Amino acid sequence: MNVRLYLWQRATAAVMAPLVLVHIAVIFYATRQGMSAADILSRTRDSFAWAAFYGLFVLAVSIHAAIGVRNILIEWTPLPERRVDACIVFFGLVLAVLGFRAVAAVVLW
Amino acid sequence: MTTELSVSLWRGAQNGRYETYRVPQRSSQTVLDVVTFVQRHIDPTLSYRFACRVGVCGSCAMTVNGKPRWTCRTHVAKVAGRGKLEIGPLENLPVIKDLATDMQPFFEKWQRAKGAFAPTQTRNDPIAQIKPDTPSRKAADAAIECINCGVCYAACDTVRWNADYLGPAALTRAWTLLNDERDGGNIARLQAIAGTGGCHACHSHQSCQELCPQALNPTVAIAALKRRTAAAYLKGEIKV
C-alpha cells in the first residue's frame, strides 16, 4: 500500500462510519416497526435523500473494500502487483455495479 | 532444577534441520553461552554470530523457542521451559549456515528508507546546538538506541508476507532522522517510505515493540510516519 491508497482507505472509512450507524439504526427501526417490504419501498421510492445516502455508501464501500482486498492479495498470494491491481479494479467495479443496482431497485422502481 | 539442557540447534542452510545436543545447565547462563558451549565442546563446525556479548553490538540475535531474541542478554532460566531450548536462525532472512543469517536484505532496506544521515553543514561550520527538550529531539531520542539486531524484522508478520516491506528497523531509523533538525534529506526520505512497501504496509501488529530488546516502539514511529507522509502528500511535497 502506498500513501495515496492509504488516504483513500482512511477517507472512505471516515465516510462509512456514520453511514453504518445510520444504516443499522434504519434496520432496527424497520424491524421494530414491523414494516413490510412494500412499506419500506413506499418511503424510499423517488427519495433523493435515500438515493444519495446509499449511493455514497456504495461508492465508499467499493473503494474501501477493493483496497483492503488488494492488501490481502499482495500479502497472501504470489500474484504480481499489476495483476493484483487489475483484479481489484474489477472487484471494486463489481461491488459498485451490484450496489448501485440495489440502490436503483429501492429508489427508482 | 534440571542439570542438563536439551538444546535443538538449526544445522545447515535454508533446507537444514534441527539437531539435539545435551548441554549442562548453569546459573546465570545465557542462550549465547549455550550455543558457545556446543561449538567449543561438542561440534566446532557450528556457525553463529556474536561480538560484544553485552547487548551493544546487536549481532547475536537468533530465534529462541519460537521468538527472536538477543541471545547474549537472554537468560536460559527465563526461556527454557522444562529444560528445553530450540535455537534457530532469525526468520525473514536467508540462512547462510546454521544460526548465521544473511543480513544484507535488512541493511539494504535501511538504504532504501534513506536511513543515512544527510548533513546540511560541513565540519568547518560551528557545532549545531540541539536543545534536548524540544518535541522533535525527544522523538528522535526515543528511537535512537536501535542496535540493528534484526529482532523486530524477524518478528514482523508484514515482512514475512510482503517482501517489499521495509520493516520496523528501517522505518524507525527514518523516523529518527526526520526528527533530527541537522538532517536535510527529509523530502527524499518521505518519498522513499511513502511508496509500495513503505510505512503504510504496516498492520500495527506490534510484535516489533513487544520483542525489541532495547524496549523501543517502532509501531509508534511507523504510525507517526504514516501521518507525516500523508500530510506531505496532501501538500504536494511528495508523489507516488
Boltz contact constraints between the chains, C-beta under 6 A:
constraints:
  - contact:
      token1: [A, 1]
      token2: [B, 200]
      max_distance: 6.0
  - contact:
      token1: [A, 1]
      token2: [B, 201]
      max_distance: 6.0
  - contact:
      token1: [A, 2]
      token2: [B, 195]
      max_distance: 6.0
  - contact:
      token1: [A, 2]
      token2: [B, 196]
      max_distance: 6.0
  - contact:
      token1: [A, 2]
      token2: [B, 240]
      max_distance: 6.0
  - contact:
      token1: [A, 3]
      token2: [B, 194]
      max_distance: 6.0
  - contact:
      token1: [A, 3]
      token2: [B, 200]
      max_distance: 6.0
  - contact:
      token1: [A, 3]
      token2: [B, 229]
      max_distance: 6.0
  - contact:
      token1: [A, 3]
      token2: [B, 230]
      max_distance: 6.0
  - contact:
      token1: [A, 3]
      token2: [B, 233]
      max_distance: 6.0
  - contact:
      token1: [A, 3]
      token2: [B, 240]
      max_distance: 6.0
  - contact:
      token1: [A, 4]
      token2: [B, 240]
      max_distance: 6.0
  - contact:
      token1: [A, 6]
      token2: [B, 200]
      max_distance: 6.0
  - contact:
      token1: [A, 7]
      token2: [B, 230]
      max_distance: 6.0
  - contact:
      token1: [A, 75]
      token2: [B, 161]
      max_distance: 6.0
  - contact:
      token1: [A, 75]
      token2: [B, 162]
      max_distance: 6.0
